[in-house]
């Protein structure tokens, strides 16, 4: 099984508003950058979508270390919230529907294909790949804004 490193980040201008996501896959020193734009979304959806797109890009089952600055995403797995949500019919401990169920279910699907470990990193610190993901995601928003303005 290949050992892959995946860095991800999501960004949103206003929340909700235009959003960007980014993922950097690294395998044996080779990197692949992925990024994209969503016209109307939330920051949490972009954080989830970045991880999904990174895992989706893998062509075979891999051992993947996922680095994210999103407590929303990492805690769902590190603190095992996701198992509770599944067990409770996708309801929170307060019996409210879990937000972003569509993306959580898709992410759960991909985490069952790959052997995933989660690493929570500090956002906006000296982590080069996390900062690069942040820039890729925010650049997607900027590019879309310029395109909409006719540039």
Buried (B, 14 or more C-beta within 10 A) or exposed (E): EEEBBBBBBBBBBEEBBBBBBBBBBBBEEEEEEBBBBBEEBBBBBBBBBBBBBBBBEBEEEBEBBBBBBBEBBBBBBEEEBBEBBEEEEBEEEEEEEBBBEEBBBBBBEBBEBBEBEBEBBEBEEEBEBBBBBBBBBBBBBBBBEEEEEEE
